[in-house]
């Protein structure tokens, strides 16, 4: 073998080694080559967490089950693009979204609810919903003997004071009392409203529409700013009542039957009908 050939083999091996090292470093840093785009992209991830242990599917392909502790699962190394992610469990409702993966970012879906579809678990669940929507009213027994009213001097009637509550409904209008003493109109034709347990969101409803407004900034996905409003969904049957369900990210509605709706509309809205 001549010196020229040896030199050529040496330099070729060095180039191959450098290229392979570069590729390995890119993959280690979270990059992946897209043959359709003919270039490297930094990959992204999808994180899911459910209230129940369940199976995770990506584009209808089974990946794995959620972890034993925490019921969570991370799909990493995904090229930028749109994916269909599904979480399901036998005899429970399923959850599905169109998730947009971006370079170097994690798409977080950590508030997934799967609810029972039959059996004693469903009966208990329905009782829980009924208790949230229509809590039992406790009344004080009326005394048998009423005290004789004492005459009082006549007073000039005064106008009713403005509600001291942060939010109130008057003549179908939802008002918010501002810190500067002024009042802001938030919505019209309002039938009722409910503030989330953490005090950071308010939901209200009219005949068929369910709305949410964020009172404070959110520090988890989907990020929202205080004052953001969103029409969650429109029901075909009149809404009788609504309430927050198991936290601050789902609402249970009585509208031609009980329904549990998530407020995260990214990639589609999951509504569980009971």
Rosetta silent file (secondary structure, phi, psi, omega in degrees, C-alpha in Angstrom):
SEQUENCE: XXXXXXXXXXXXXXXXXXXXXXXXXXXXXXXXXXXXXXXXXXXXXXXXXXXXXXXXXXXXXXXXXXXXXXXXXXXXXXXXXXXXXXXXXXXXXXXXXXXXXXXXXXXXXXXXXXXXXXXXXXXXXXXXXXXXXXXXXXXXXXXXXXXXXXXXXXXXXXXXXXXXXXXXXXXXXXXXXXXXXXXXXXXXXXXXXXXXXXXXXXXXXXXXXXXXXXXXXXXXXXXXXXXXXXXXXXXXXXXXXXXXXXXXXXXXXXXXXXXXXXXXXXXXXXXXXX
SCORE:     score description
SCORE:     0.000 S_00000001
   1 L     0.000  127.716 -176.412    0.000    0.000    0.000 S_00000001
   2 L   -75.742  163.762  178.281    1.472    3.319   -1.062 S_00000001
   3 H   -63.324  -34.129 -179.542    1.859    6.342    1.204 S_00000001
   4 H   -63.712  -44.014  179.727   -0.754    8.208   -0.873 S_00000001
   5 H   -66.552  -41.322  178.233   -3.371    5.546   -0.279 S_00000001
   6 H   -61.425  -42.112  179.266   -2.522    5.393    3.432 S_00000001
   7 H   -64.502  -41.045 -179.879   -2.792    9.163    3.667 S_00000001
   8 H   -64.748  -42.510  178.364   -6.133    9.105    1.834 S_00000001
   9 H   -64.225  -38.822 -179.660   -7.503    6.379    4.126 S_00000001
  10 H   -63.963  -49.373 -179.039   -6.353    8.283    7.191 S_00000001
  11 H   -66.074  -36.538  178.607   -7.995   11.545    6.127 S_00000001
  12 H   -63.877  -44.901  178.741  -11.188    9.729    5.065 S_00000001
  13 H   -62.887  -37.801  179.049  -11.404    7.995    8.427 S_00000001
  14 H   -64.770  -40.669  179.501  -10.836   11.318   10.183 S_00000001
  15 H   -65.690  -45.879  178.651  -13.652   12.964    8.194 S_00000001
  16 H   -60.417  -42.370  179.112  -16.037   10.075    8.892 S_00000001
  17 H   -62.366  -42.667 -179.563  -15.142   10.200   12.578 S_00000001
  18 H   -64.754  -42.640 -179.704  -15.720   13.967   12.705 S_00000001
  19 H   -64.864  -46.753 -179.881  -19.079   13.676   10.933 S_00000001
  20 H   -63.561  -39.189  177.765  -20.246   10.825   13.146 S_00000001
  21 H   -62.604  -40.581  178.846  -19.094   12.663   16.267 S_00000001
  22 H   -62.938  -43.813 -179.993  -21.019   15.743   15.133 S_00000001
  23 H   -65.120  -43.443  179.468  -24.155   13.688   14.542 S_00000001
  24 H   -61.318  -42.424  179.166  -23.830   11.941   17.924 S_00000001
  25 H   -62.995  -42.343  179.095  -23.414   15.300   19.675 S_00000001
  26 H   -61.754  -45.229  179.299  -26.493   16.678   17.896 S_00000001
  27 H   -64.561  -37.604  178.756  -28.586   13.677   18.906 S_00000001
  28 H   -65.755  -29.527  179.030  -27.306   13.949   22.476 S_00000001
  29 L   -88.994    6.869  175.376  -28.407   17.583   22.526 S_00000001
  30 L    93.495   18.548  177.768  -31.902   16.659   21.364 S_00000001
  31 E   -97.707  150.857  177.011  -31.564   17.133   17.596 S_00000001
  32 E  -142.746  146.361 -178.054  -32.929   14.733   15.011 S_00000001
  33 E   -86.359  130.876  175.665  -32.595   14.630   11.233 S_00000001
  34 E  -101.369  114.331 -179.240  -35.737   15.107    9.156 S_00000001
  35 L   -70.681  -29.874  178.621  -35.420   13.342    5.817 S_00000001
  36 L   -70.072  -33.421  178.751  -38.488   15.148    4.451 S_00000001
  37 L   -96.793  -12.879 -179.995  -36.939   18.539    5.273 S_00000001
  38 L    58.256   43.120  175.258  -33.342   17.391    4.724 S_00000001
  39 E  -162.287  168.286  179.816  -32.040   19.117    7.849 S_00000001
  40 E   -86.041  142.685  174.298  -31.656   18.751   11.607 S_00000001
  41 E  -127.369  146.285  170.899  -34.340   19.940   14.025 S_00000001
  42 E   -76.301  129.113 -173.492  -34.237   20.238   17.789 S_00000001
  43 L   -79.546  163.231  175.864  -36.837   17.781   19.038 S_00000001
  44 E  -122.748 -176.870 -176.459  -39.748   18.436   21.374 S_00000001
  45 E  -140.844  161.284  172.281  -41.762   16.360   23.831 S_00000001
  46 E  -125.195  128.116  178.708  -45.298   15.650   24.969 S_00000001
  47 E  -115.532  129.608  177.511  -46.008   15.058   28.643 S_00000001
  48 E  -124.985  146.568  176.115  -49.283   13.525   29.826 S_00000001
  49 E  -146.357  128.233 -175.018  -50.575   12.861   33.335 S_00000001
  50 E  -118.889  161.571  175.498  -53.920   11.297   34.177 S_00000001
  51 L   -76.657  -11.011  179.110  -55.951   10.710   37.305 S_00000001
  52 L  -130.091  151.213  170.858  -55.953    6.999   36.400 S_00000001
  53 L   -64.627  138.200 -172.961  -53.300    4.576   35.161 S_00000001
  54 L  -157.426  172.327  176.714  -53.849    4.258   31.408 S_00000001
  55 E   -95.835  145.711 -177.694  -52.368    3.400   28.005 S_00000001
  56 E  -114.276  131.391  179.729  -50.775    6.083   25.829 S_00000001
  57 E  -123.177  141.300  174.860  -51.081    6.155   22.034 S_00000001
  58 E  -123.143  120.126 -175.876  -49.316    8.391   19.512 S_00000001
  59 L    50.665   45.257  177.964  -50.887    8.599   16.050 S_00000001
  60 L    67.217   12.642  177.388  -52.937    5.481   16.958 S_00000001
  61 E  -107.112  125.813  179.481  -49.772    3.534   17.841 S_00000001
  62 E   -66.121  130.669  179.201  -49.504    2.120   21.350 S_00000001
  63 E  -104.042  -57.419 -176.334  -46.413    3.432   23.128 S_00000001
  64 E  -174.062  178.853  174.182  -46.596    2.402   26.753 S_00000001
  65 E   -98.833  157.394  177.820  -48.618    2.694   29.940 S_00000001
  66 L   -64.861  160.221 -176.718  -48.380    5.597   32.334 S_00000001
  67 L   -64.969  153.221 -179.728  -45.981    5.246   35.245 S_00000001
  68 L   -64.612  -40.479  177.594  -47.051    3.339   38.355 S_00000001
  69 L  -100.794  116.104  175.413  -46.315    6.377   40.510 S_00000001
  70 L    99.388  -15.948  179.655  -47.943    9.554   39.243 S_00000001
  71 L    52.130   44.024 -178.721  -49.766    8.085   36.219 S_00000001
  72 E  -121.392  164.564  178.491  -47.581   10.138   33.876 S_00000001
  73 E  -158.805  139.137  179.014  -45.670    9.509   30.655 S_00000001
  74 E  -116.048  127.021  174.475  -43.271   11.555   28.510 S_00000001
  75 E  -102.074  107.753 -175.081  -42.946   11.116   24.744 S_00000001
  76 E  -109.611  171.379  176.769  -39.570   12.614   23.848 S_00000001
  77 E    71.165   31.500 -178.328  -37.497   12.966   20.677 S_00000001
  78 E   -94.931  132.209  174.097  -40.384   14.193   18.512 S_00000001
  79 L   -69.085  151.198  178.307  -39.743   16.228   15.371 S_00000001
  80 L   -55.635  139.154 -179.483  -41.736   19.470   15.110 S_00000001
  81 E   152.746 -172.016 -178.610  -45.241   18.904   13.779 S_00000001
  82 E  -103.574  134.453 -179.687  -48.734   17.799   14.714 S_00000001
  83 E  -130.779  149.858  172.622  -49.417   14.523   16.498 S_00000001
  84 E   -97.672  118.850 -179.178  -52.557   12.776   17.729 S_00000001
  85 E  -113.093  133.848 -178.516  -52.141   11.804   21.355 S_00000001
  86 E  -134.536  138.140  176.360  -54.643    9.523   23.109 S_00000001
  87 E  -123.240  126.044 -176.205  -54.906    8.284   26.698 S_00000001
  88 E  -147.556  157.653  178.210  -57.377    5.482   27.423 S_00000001
  89 L  -148.071  142.096 -179.657  -58.338    2.800   29.919 S_00000001
  90 L   -57.619  136.212  177.298  -60.876   -0.012   29.726 S_00000001
  91 L    66.933   18.528  175.773  -64.316    0.901   31.102 S_00000001
  92 E  -128.939  159.879  172.766  -63.297    4.569   31.409 S_00000001
  93 L   -63.968  155.154  178.456  -63.779    7.599   29.199 S_00000001
  94 L  -106.573  165.614 -179.132  -60.885    8.323   26.827 S_00000001
  95 E  -131.270  135.071 -177.966  -58.948   11.542   26.223 S_00000001
  96 E  -147.567  143.988  179.280  -57.560   12.702   22.874 S_00000001
  97 E  -144.612  158.370  164.380  -55.863   15.818   21.461 S_00000001
  98 E   -97.231  107.610 -175.300  -54.061   17.131   18.392 S_00000001
  99 E   -99.731  129.468  176.977  -50.760   18.204   19.937 S_00000001
 100 E   -94.657  117.256  178.991  -48.454   20.655   18.190 S_00000001
 101 E   -95.887  129.962  178.367  -44.802   19.889   18.956 S_00000001
 102 L  -115.600  157.712 -177.132  -42.315   22.751   18.662 S_00000001
 103 L   -58.481  126.732  172.768  -38.513   22.683   18.694 S_00000001
 104 L    71.709    8.271 -176.333  -37.048   22.355   22.161 S_00000001
 105 L  -116.256  156.495  176.745  -40.391   22.664   23.958 S_00000001
 106 E  -109.160  125.011  175.340  -42.521   20.334   26.067 S_00000001
 107 E   -89.259  112.440 -170.461  -46.268   20.218   25.418 S_00000001
 108 E  -101.008  121.199  173.337  -47.739   19.653   28.866 S_00000001
 109 E  -126.351   79.193 -170.325  -51.111   17.928   29.383 S_00000001
 110 E  -106.317   13.106  179.847  -50.950   17.129   33.088 S_00000001
 111 E  -129.108   56.008 -177.378  -54.612   17.546   34.075 S_00000001
 112 E   -92.081  132.313  174.759  -56.289   14.667   32.258 S_00000001
 113 L  -111.289  127.557  168.169  -59.452   13.137   33.682 S_00000001
 114 L  -114.387  125.218 -173.549  -60.623    9.618   32.818 S_00000001
 115 L  -117.750  147.761 -174.952  -63.983    8.877   34.429 S_00000001
 116 E   -64.512  145.712 -177.169  -65.778    5.529   34.968 S_00000001
 117 L  -103.983  -12.370 -178.418  -68.387    4.455   32.417 S_00000001
 118 L  -161.174  172.911  174.160  -70.267    1.810   34.427 S_00000001
 119 H    80.356 -168.979 -177.610  -70.647    0.013   37.719 S_00000001
 120 H   -63.068  -34.634  179.815  -70.508    1.267   41.283 S_00000001
 121 H   -61.092  -39.975  178.338  -67.705    3.696   40.430 S_00000001
 122 H   -68.381  -39.724  178.264  -69.978    5.490   37.951 S_00000001
 123 H   -60.995  -42.967  177.892  -72.836    5.607   40.474 S_00000001
 124 H   -64.330  -37.839  179.674  -70.526    7.189   43.053 S_00000001
 125 H   -65.070  -42.886  178.613  -69.282    9.609   40.431 S_00000001
 126 H   -65.061  -38.151  177.216  -72.838   10.685   39.508 S_00000001
 127 H   -64.472  -37.535  176.921  -73.649   11.205   43.184 S_00000001
 128 H   -62.135  -44.640 -179.966  -70.549   13.384   43.474 S_00000001
 129 H   -63.011  -44.912 -179.823  -71.673   15.492   40.508 S_00000001
 130 H   -60.865  -38.509  177.920  -75.194   15.897   41.879 S_00000001
 131 H   -65.759  -33.475  178.358  -73.758   17.039   45.185 S_00000001
 132 H   -71.803  -43.182 -176.435  -71.642   19.657   43.432 S_00000001
 133 H   -77.520  -39.002 -175.061  -74.472   21.014   41.290 S_00000001
 134 L  -132.312   71.560  179.435  -77.285   20.759   43.793 S_00000001
 135 L   -62.512  146.425  179.760  -75.895   20.703   47.337 S_00000001
 136 L   -66.195  130.128  179.726  -78.404   19.884   50.062 S_00000001
 137 L   -87.690  129.693  177.389  -79.758   23.023   51.669 S_00000001
 138 L   -95.897  125.298 -178.474  -79.798   23.053   55.465 S_00000001
 139 L  -111.481  148.811  177.808  -82.729   24.964   56.928 S_00000001
 140 L   -89.948  128.476 -179.001  -83.221   26.251   60.471 S_00000001
 141 L   -56.998  140.105  179.355  -86.455   25.033   62.118 S_00000001
 142 L   -78.623  130.031  179.785  -89.092   27.739   62.472 S_00000001
 143 L   -65.053  147.820 -178.529  -89.934   28.470   66.130 S_00000001
 144 L   -68.297  -39.076 -178.948  -93.460   27.610   67.238 S_00000001
 145 L  -110.145  120.026  179.209  -93.996   30.966   68.951 S_00000001
 146 L   -88.952  137.951  178.687  -92.962   34.045   67.053 S_00000001
 147 L   -66.540  146.329  178.996  -91.898   37.075   69.046 S_00000001
 148 L   -71.066  124.481 -179.034  -94.211   40.055   68.926 S_00000001
 149 L   -67.261  139.267  177.812  -92.701   42.649   66.638 S_00000001
 150 L   -89.678  137.277  178.929  -91.877   45.957   68.267 S_00000001
 151 L   -63.639  142.283  178.830  -93.042   49.106   66.522 S_00000001
 152 L  -130.242  150.004  179.944  -90.262   51.100   64.992 S_00000001
 153 L   -63.907  142.970  179.897  -90.245   54.620   63.642 S_00000001
 154 L   -64.063  141.687  179.988  -90.829   54.885   59.919 S_00000001
 155 L  -120.626  151.560  175.453  -87.721   55.328   57.835 S_00000001
 156 L   -76.040  122.907 -178.535  -87.189   56.799   54.439 S_00000001
 157 L   -59.548  138.888  178.642  -86.325   53.885   52.109 S_00000001
 158 L  -112.899  149.724 -179.873  -82.761   53.942   50.849 S_00000001
 159 L   -63.751  146.964  179.011  -81.514   52.398   47.607 S_00000001
 160 L   -62.166  136.071  179.050  -79.960   48.932   47.872 S_00000001
 161 L   -70.429  156.251  175.847  -76.177   49.148   48.157 S_00000001
 162 L   -68.041  141.822 -177.833  -73.956   47.721   45.444 S_00000001
 163 L   -56.171  139.129  178.024  -72.836   44.191   46.257 S_00000001
 164 L   -85.076   -7.160  179.632  -69.604   43.977   48.232 S_00000001
 165 L   -70.957  152.777  178.656  -68.724   40.673   46.542 S_00000001
 166 L   -60.867  -36.185  179.825  -65.999   40.706   43.835 S_00000001
 167 E  -130.444  143.748  175.093  -68.506   39.359   41.276 S_00000001
 168 E  -158.089  158.183  179.424  -72.291   39.542   41.183 S_00000001
 169 E  -112.331  132.747  177.213  -75.175   39.267   38.738 S_00000001
 170 E  -139.768  121.197 -179.413  -77.872   41.929   38.447 S_00000001
 171 L    54.987   39.353  177.547  -80.607   41.845   35.813 S_00000001
 172 L    78.908    5.508  179.697  -78.689   39.231   33.849 S_00000001
 173 E  -108.525  130.082  176.953  -75.461   41.263   33.784 S_00000001
 174 E   -88.933  121.295 -179.127  -72.272   39.912   35.390 S_00000001
 175 E  -110.537  153.115  172.053  -70.394   42.687   37.208 S_00000001
 176 E  -126.237  125.683  175.352  -66.928   42.826   38.728 S_00000001
 177 E   -78.859  121.693 -178.074  -66.105   45.262   41.517 S_00000001
 178 L   -85.634  159.327  179.799  -62.760   46.868   40.741 S_00000001
 179 L   -65.113  -26.703 -179.312  -60.133   47.820   43.337 S_00000001
 180 L   -83.804    6.474  178.493  -60.510   51.489   42.381 S_00000001
 181 L    92.650  -10.158  178.464  -64.184   51.388   43.366 S_00000001
 182 L   -85.024  166.870 -179.466  -65.535   51.236   39.836 S_00000001
 183 E  -119.028  132.876 -179.976  -67.668   48.422   38.419 S_00000001
 184 E  -109.786  133.699  174.088  -66.897   46.512   35.203 S_00000001
 185 E   -84.832  124.288 -177.577  -69.506   44.714   33.107 S_00000001
 186 E   -99.563  -37.888 -175.526  -68.148   41.307   32.101 S_00000001
 187 E  -159.375  159.103 -179.909  -71.062   39.584   30.346 S_00000001
 188 L  -117.637  162.088  179.262  -74.745   39.882   29.526 S_00000001
 189 L    57.716   36.647 -176.650  -77.691   37.431   29.707 S_00000001
 190 L   -83.194  130.737  178.657  -75.876   35.563   32.490 S_00000001
 191 L   -94.637  -25.574  179.859  -77.850   32.825   34.259 S_00000001
 192 E  -176.950  166.947  179.069  -75.215   31.979   36.873 S_00000001
 193 E  -150.303  163.510  177.537  -71.513   31.933   37.719 S_00000001
 194 E  -150.655  136.519  178.040  -68.989   30.101   39.902 S_00000001
 195 E   -93.321  138.241 -178.388  -65.474   31.018   41.041 S_00000001
 196 L   -64.127  155.137 -178.448  -62.822   28.262   40.920 S_00000001
 197 L   -55.448  -32.954 -179.867  -61.597   26.812   44.250 S_00000001
 198 L   -85.344   -1.701  178.012  -58.223   28.557   43.873 S_00000001
 199 L    72.902   12.685 -175.569  -59.943   31.890   43.160 S_00000001
 200 L  -103.311   -3.434 -179.808  -58.020   32.347   39.894 S_00000001
 201 E  -143.027  155.828  172.492  -60.838   31.694   37.403 S_00000001
 202 E  -134.529  135.109  174.168  -64.535   32.392   37.060 S_00000001
 203 E  -112.337  144.731  173.128  -67.000   30.525   34.881 S_00000001
 204 E  -140.574  162.972 -177.814  -70.408   31.796   33.867 S_00000001
 205 E  -143.555  148.826  170.454  -73.166   30.532   31.626 S_00000001
 206 L  -112.224 -149.233 -176.320  -76.156   31.834   29.728 S_00000001
 207 L   -57.008  -47.110 -173.796  -78.814   29.748   28.002 S_00000001
 208 L  -131.483   -9.493 -173.869  -76.384   27.577   26.012 S_00000001
 209 E  -104.189  141.345  176.399  -72.851   29.016   26.341 S_00000001
 210 E  -115.185  122.423 -176.210  -70.196   28.197   28.915 S_00000001
 211 E  -118.386  157.442  172.383  -67.509   30.850   29.466 S_00000001
 212 E  -137.460  138.995  170.566  -64.344   31.167   31.563 S_00000001
 213 E  -125.013  138.187  179.352  -62.349   34.252   32.535 S_00000001
 214 E   -88.647  122.672  179.877  -58.930   34.110   34.179 S_00000001
 215 L   -82.225  -31.993 -179.509  -58.723   36.335   37.263 S_00000001
 216 L  -129.054  162.920  174.943  -54.967   35.792   37.690 S_00000001
 217 L   -65.386  145.612  177.372  -52.053   34.832   35.446 S_00000001
 218 L  -100.899  135.097 -179.151  -51.542   31.076   35.037 S_00000001
 219 L  -102.473   17.617  174.986  -48.071   29.590   35.609 S_00000001
 220 L  -140.002  161.377 -176.406  -48.831   26.283   33.846 S_00000001
 221 L   -71.589  142.537   -6.550  -49.926   25.309   30.340 S_00000001
 222 L   -76.539  129.316 -176.790  -51.965   26.630   28.682 S_00000001
 223 L   -66.652  133.016  178.820  -50.563   29.927   29.931 S_00000001
 224 L  -133.745  153.724  178.350  -53.201   32.630   30.334 S_00000001
 225 L  -102.165  152.787  176.216  -53.162   36.262   31.453 S_00000001
 226 L   -58.692  131.474 -178.716  -55.508   37.870   33.960 S_00000001
 227 L    99.111  -13.409  176.741  -58.540   39.158   32.101 S_00000001
 228 L   -63.851  138.210  177.021  -58.412   36.569   29.299 S_00000001
 229 E  -122.743  148.377 -179.649  -61.879   35.270   28.388 S_00000001
 230 E  -148.427  130.763  170.664  -62.755   32.134   26.446 S_00000001
 231 E   -78.259  109.989 -176.116  -65.985   30.605   25.195 S_00000001
 232 E   -70.116  -52.530  178.405  -65.437   27.000   26.232 S_00000001
 233 E  -166.406  165.425  175.096  -68.329   25.474   24.309 S_00000001
 234 E  -117.917  124.997 -179.592  -71.953   25.894   23.242 S_00000001
 235 L   -93.170  149.802  179.383  -74.448   23.197   24.240 S_00000001
 236 L   -78.227  -21.140  179.535  -77.485   22.278   22.156 S_00000001
 237 L  -111.764  143.923 -176.446  -79.635   21.975   25.306 S_00000001
 238 L   -55.237  138.089  178.094  -80.157   24.798   27.794 S_00000001
 239 L   -79.821  123.604  177.309  -77.691   24.903   30.693 S_00000001
 240 L   -88.368  -41.774 -175.527  -79.430   24.440   34.035 S_00000001
 241 E  -160.991  155.125  175.872  -76.409   24.655   36.334 S_00000001
 242 E  -145.596  154.852  179.309  -72.613   24.455   36.298 S_00000001
 243 E  -156.873  157.631  176.064  -69.869   24.037   38.906 S_00000001
 244 E   -72.485  143.395 -173.160  -66.120   23.489   39.118 S_00000001
 245 L  -121.637  117.706  174.473  -65.185   19.815   39.213 S_00000001
 246 L    49.450   50.159  177.198  -62.289   18.321   41.206 S_00000001
 247 L   124.417 -144.355 -168.951  -60.094   21.367   41.058 S_00000001
 248 L  -123.723   14.187 -173.984  -59.653   24.315   38.768 S_00000001
 249 L  -130.554    4.601  177.339  -59.477   22.928   35.218 S_00000001
 250 E  -138.562  149.126 -179.837  -62.777   21.099   34.649 S_00000001
 251 E  -128.395  133.764  175.672  -66.417   22.154   34.847 S_00000001
 252 E   -99.564  136.388 -174.012  -69.435   19.921   35.345 S_00000001
 253 E  -129.388  139.070  170.160  -72.613   21.042   33.573 S_00000001
 254 E   -99.815  102.889 -178.403  -76.253   19.976   33.762 S_00000001
 255 L  -147.992   88.201 -174.601  -77.431   20.364   30.156 S_00000001
 256 L    64.544   35.232 -173.393  -79.668   17.544   28.982 S_00000001
 257 L   119.643  163.768 -179.362  -77.670   15.279   31.302 S_00000001
 258 E   -80.740  138.456  177.410  -74.445   15.680   33.228 S_00000001
 259 E  -139.475  142.456  175.709  -71.276   16.560   31.295 S_00000001
 260 E  -114.143  119.445 -176.836  -67.709   17.245   32.446 S_00000001
 261 E  -114.923  134.322  171.434  -65.773   19.653   30.207 S_00000001
 262 E   -78.305  158.661  178.184  -62.103   20.523   30.371 S_00000001
 263 L  -103.399   -2.473  175.909  -61.209   24.197   29.875 S_00000001
 264 L   -86.440  106.315 -174.945  -57.972   23.467   27.975 S_00000001
 265 L   -94.238    4.918  179.866  -59.029   23.785   24.321 S_00000001
 266 L   -59.712  123.034  174.620  -55.582   23.136   22.788 S_00000001
 267 L    70.428   19.171 -179.606  -55.971   20.568   20.029 S_00000001
 268 L   115.874  158.092 -176.806  -59.661   19.971   20.693 S_00000001
 269 L  -113.199  126.990  177.144  -62.024   19.932   23.649 S_00000001
 270 L   -94.628  122.224  176.263  -62.772   16.785   25.645 S_00000001
 271 E  -123.417  122.344 -179.496  -66.301   16.618   27.086 S_00000001
 272 E   -96.712  119.758  177.898  -67.312   13.525   29.046 S_00000001
 273 E   -93.978  133.618 -176.021  -71.022   12.745   28.921 S_00000001
 274 L   -98.650    0.000    0.000  -72.435   10.886   31.902 S_00000001
